[in-house]
Amino acid sequence: MSTIRTIAFDGDDTLWHSESYFEATHAQFRALLAPHVAGEVIDRTLIETESRNLRLFGYGVKGYVLSMIETAIELTEGRIPAADIRTLLDFGKTMLDHPVELIDGVIGVLDALGDRYRLMVITKGDLFHQETKVARSGIAERFDRIEIVAEKDEATYRRILSRVSEAPDRFLMVGNSMRSDILPVLDLGGQAVHVPYRITWAHEEAAEPRHKPPGFYAIGDIAELPGLLALIDGAAA
Ligand SMILES: [Mg+2]
């Protein structure tokens, strides 16, 4: 394998916390609907509604809020009070307004790698919210390039690599989602490091490759990345 030249990081739940806010909001949503319907039904209906709506809304908080409202209307057979719909809108505004909290160890990793590699962010979701998060993160200037995309599939990665004139075998992606950050990059002939987050949104769940393909690595904490890269580049040299 060639030595790595470009490293791209996923944003949500790789550089900064995201899913934990969805988890907290989900608990509030459950509590709001508890007088009407059982918790398991709420969970199942919400994820079904979100998955169905992704094609129309894309990823992000705004689509999530619309899916919560749709779920609430459906499960209460239209009896959800307007005041509760306002509460759901407020949940969304709180999420959008939340300060960006970096994952522990991120700054140290960027310090260690910034001089030796071209660093990028490749994040997906609502353009406006992702731009806001990048700006609030305080680390935007540490990256050579920031790409905000609607979907992270093989075609997206291929397009980005061609735009930055990088060969797949010199590209390494770091992220928490097997489905979005790891599998499409491996399919393309790139390398990928999986760093799981405490929780994974059901839609992003995918099994680890059964037979560890070349170029696939997994670490428990992003702080382990510089050490892993020293091994990868050492082996390639
Ligand atoms: Mg992520």
Boltz pocket constraint, residues with backbone or C-beta under 6 A from the ligand:
constraints:
  - pocket:
      binder: B
      contacts: [[A, 10], [A, 11], [A, 12], [A, 13], [A, 14], [A, 175], [A, 176], [A, 177]]
      max_distance: 6.0
